[in-house]
Amino acid sequence: MSTIHKMTDQEVFAMQQRIDQGIRLAHQRLIKRAIHDNLSLIVYRDGAVRDIPANEF
């Protein structure tokens, strides 16, 4: 039978940091790939959905 490990506040914070870092890295890679492939990205800005060329990021 497995035991349940309750994470400490410090462990939770560290995990949140790693998740945030992964999201930032994925975002950077998405923009870099879109620029390389001369694509645009669909974003939600100022209450509207917009199609923005990646080279404007």
Rosetta blueprint (number, residue, H / E / L):
1 M L
2 S L
3 T L
4 I L
5 H L
6 K L
7 M L
8 T L
9 D H
10 Q H
11 E H
12 V H
13 F H
14 A H
15 M H
16 Q H
17 Q H
18 R H
19 I H
20 D H
21 Q H
22 G H
23 I H
24 R H
25 L H
26 A H
27 H H
28 Q H
29 R H
30 L H
31 I H
32 K H
33 R H
34 A H
35 I H
36 H H
37 D L
38 N L
39 L L
40 S E
41 L E
42 I E
43 V E
44 Y E
45 R E
46 D L
47 G L
48 A E
49 V E
50 R E
51 D E
52 I E
53 P E
54 A H
55 N H
56 E H
57 F L
